[in-house]
Amino acid sequence: MSLRINAVVPDFEAETSQGPIRFHDWIGDSWAILFSHPKDFTPVCTTEFGAVATLSAEWEKRDTKVIGVSVDGVEDHKRWAGDIEKFSGSRVGFPIIADEGLHVSKLFDMLPEDAYLPDGRTPADSATVRSVFIIGPDKQLKLSMTYPMTVGRNFAEILRALDALQTTVKHGIATPADWTLGQDVIIPPSVSDEEAKQKFGEFNAVLPYLRKTKLS
């Protein structure tokens, strides 16, 4: 299937390093981030899992659950967690889905339907399982990113994008390029000047269609 922004993400049952889950039930009323990896015990992925573990307080502050998925088994995941903790100095407190059958990878359109794991496989056999999906409490996909195997993901940017998504939902605004919390936001063109003044107070009309304001 092709997964697009604002589509409801697939629900599924899976075994994880923390026991079985049903995905939508696991999300509950929280935001969620699903991030995928082509293989355990790989260098770039180890640094990424470490980054996610180190940001545990930031995810919690934003009422966001994080879950990894890798096309290896539960026992490998548990052993790999030791390496991740050794590298990062942070506990891996989030579950990792065991996707040996590629079910989740195919549901989220990271691999084609005819994909399989050959004997003696390498990470290249599941290279496109290098994605991030940010999912809202409504179970809809809000943002996705896909990276090549050689480029480590910037989880500071993923955190920034999460802040932007949560702010736009809460306040009905948009955010400009490179926006971070506390900076001016954009008033959508669908909001009239009169409505903007009532809702936001003063604003700066940089262009007729680009109006910026501060959030109180």
N, C-alpha and C positions, 0 to 999 in steps of 0.2 A: 504494500500500500504506500501511497505518497502522503506524507504527513506535513500539513501546512499550518502556518500561524492561525490561531483561534480554533483549530480543530481539536476535538476531544481526543486525548492521547489514548492509545490502546490500554485496556485493562488486561492483566495476566496474573497467573500464579507462578511463583518461582521459589527455588531454594536459594538461600543467601547464607553468608557467613554468620548471620544472627538468627537463622531459622527460616521457616517458610513464610511467605507473604502473599497477599493479593494486593496488587499495586495501588488501585484506587482506594482501598481501605487503608493501606499504609499511609498514603498522602493525607487522608482525613480532611480537615479544614485548613491545612497548612499550605504554604508554598512548597515546591519541591524542585530539586535539581538532580537530574539523572545524567551522569557522565560516564562515558564508555571507554573501554580499553581493549586492544587486540590480543593482549597476552599478559599473564602475570610474570613477575621477575624480569621485567624489561626496564632499562635505565630511565628513559623519559617519563614513563608512567609512574615509576617509583617516586620521582620528584613531584609529580602532580598529585598523587595520593597524599604525599606528605604535606603539600600546600593546603589541600582541603582539610586535612586533620588539624593543621595549625590554626585554621580559621574557624574552628568549632564554635567559639563564643560569638563570632560575627553571624554565623548562620542562625544560631539560637536567638540572637537579638532581633533578627528579622523574621522570626517564626517560620523558618525554612528548613526542611529536611533534605539531607543529601544522601544519595545512594549511588554506588558505583556498579558497573556491570562489566565483566570480563569473561571471555569465552574459555574459561578454565573452571575447574571444579571447586567445591567448597573447601576441601582440605588444602588445596593449593592456595586459595585465598587466605586461609588462616595462617599458613606458613609465611606467605608473602607479607602479611600485616606486620610480622616481626621485623622484616627488613625495612618496611616503611617507617615504623616507629624508631628504629635505630638511626635511620637517616635524618628524620625530621625532629626527633625528640618529642613528638606528640602522639597521643594514643589514637588509634583508628577506632573511633566510636560509632561510625556509620556502617551500615551493611553493604556487602558486595554481592551482587547477584551472580550465581553460577549459570552461565549461558552456554554450556558445552554443546547443546543441541542447536544453538544459534536462533532459538525461537524469538527472544527479545530483540536481537540484532536485526532480524528480518521484519518484525512488527514495526520497528521504528525506522525502517527503510535504510538501514546502514549497510546491509548486504542484500544481494539479489536472492530471489526465492530458490535458485538452484545452487546456492553456495553450500559448501561443505568443508570440513576440516580434514585434510589428508593426513596420512601417517607421516610422522616426522615434520609436522607443519612448523612454519616460522610465523612471526607477527605479520609478515607480508601477505599471508593468506587471509587475514582479516583486517587489512590495513585501514579500511574505511570505518572501522569501529573506533572512531576517535572523535566523538561528538559530545556536545553539551546541550541538554534540553532543560529550559526553565519552564515550569508548569505552575499554573495558578491553582488556588483552592477550588476553582470551578472545573478542574481537571483539563483545562484547555492549554495547548501549547502557546506560550507567550514569546519565546525566543529560542533559536537554535543556532549553533555554531559547529563547524566541522574543520578539523585540523589534520595536516599530514603527520606522519609518525615522527618526523625529525624536529618538529616545532612544539615545544612545551607550551601548554595553555597558560594564559595570563589570568589567574584567578582573582587578581585585583580588578581586572576589567569585568569579569563575570559578576563580582560583587557590586561593582558600579552599575552594571546593567540591571541587576536585581533591584538596586535602590531606585533606579529610574522607572522601572516597571511598577514597583509598588507605589511610587509617588504619583505617577500618571493615573493609576487606578483610583487612588485616594482623593486626588484633587481635580481630576478632569482636565489635565494640562498636558503639554508635550515638553520634551527637554531638548536643548540644543546640543550641538557637537561638543564632546569632551565634558559634558555636564557632570558635576559632582554635588552631593548634598550641600544645601545652603546657598547655592548659586541661583541666579535668576532662571525662571522657567518661561516657556512660551504659551501664550493664550491661543487656543485653537481658532482658526478662521470662522468656524461655525458659531462662535460666541460673539455677539455684537459688542460694540464699544460700551453701550449702556449696561448691558449684562455684565461685561468685564469689570466696570467700575463698581457695580453692586457686589460682585463676587470677590474681587481682588483688591479694590481700592485703586490707588494710582498705578498707572502702567506707562511704559515707554514705547511709543509707536516708532520703531526703527524704520520700518517700511509700512505701507498700508496693510500688508498681509503678514507682517512680522512684529508682534507686540510682546514685549517682555515685562515680567513683573516678579516681585518677590513673594514668597509664601510666608504668611505670618506664623 
